[in-house]
Amino acid sequence: MPVITVQQIAGRSKQQKTEIMEKITKAFVDVYDVPAEGVMIIFQDLQDEDWGRNGVLHSDRDN
């Protein structure tokens, strides 16, 4: 069964995660023809010190 990992910047609400989880699950059920019970979705919420661009952590960038 599919295991989907969603990596995102922290800050999404529980309601937003619930809504996207429902929609992603429906897409896999419709396209892959698997039961919803078999679709696992894992959220990885990244903090500002967990990512960066151009060699600089997001937490260290100038605003």
C-alpha positions as CSV (number, residue, x, y, z in Angstrom):
1,M,0.0,0.0,0.0
2,P,1.2,3.6,-0.6
3,V,3.1,5.6,2.0
4,I,3.1,9.3,1.2
5,T,5.4,11.8,2.9
6,V,4.5,15.5,2.9
7,Q,7.4,17.7,3.8
8,Q,6.3,21.3,4.5
9,I,7.3,24.4,6.4
10,A,5.7,24.2,9.9
11,G,2.6,26.3,10.5
12,R,-0.3,24.5,8.8
13,S,-3.3,23.9,11.1
14,K,-4.8,20.6,12.0
15,Q,-7.8,21.4,9.8
16,Q,-5.6,22.1,6.8
17,K,-3.7,18.8,7.3
18,T,-7.0,16.9,7.7
19,E,-8.3,18.4,4.5
20,I,-5.2,17.7,2.4
21,M,-5.0,14.2,3.9
22,E,-8.6,13.5,2.8
23,K,-7.9,14.8,-0.7
24,I,-4.6,12.9,-1.1
25,T,-6.2,9.7,0.1
26,K,-9.0,10.1,-2.4
27,A,-6.6,10.6,-5.2
28,F,-4.7,7.4,-4.4
29,V,-8.0,5.5,-4.0
30,D,-9.2,6.8,-7.4
31,V,-6.0,6.5,-9.4
32,Y,-4.3,3.5,-7.8
33,D,-7.5,1.6,-7.0
34,V,-6.4,0.9,-3.4
35,P,-8.6,0.9,-0.3
36,A,-8.4,4.1,1.8
37,E,-7.4,2.1,4.8
38,G,-4.2,1.2,3.0
39,V,-3.1,4.8,2.3
40,M,-0.6,6.1,4.9
41,I,0.3,9.8,4.9
42,I,3.1,11.2,7.0
43,F,3.6,14.9,7.6
44,Q,7.1,16.2,8.3
45,D,6.9,19.8,9.5
46,L,10.1,21.7,9.0
47,Q,11.2,24.5,11.4
48,D,13.1,27.5,10.1
49,E,16.4,26.0,11.3
50,D,15.7,22.8,9.3
51,W,16.0,24.2,5.8
52,G,17.7,26.9,3.8
53,R,18.6,28.3,0.4
54,N,21.7,29.5,-1.2
55,G,23.8,28.1,1.7
56,V,22.0,30.0,4.4
57,L,19.5,28.6,7.0
58,H,16.1,30.2,6.7
59,S,16.4,31.0,10.5
60,D,19.6,33.1,9.7
61,R,18.4,35.0,6.7
62,D,17.9,38.7,6.7
63,N,14.2,39.7,6.6
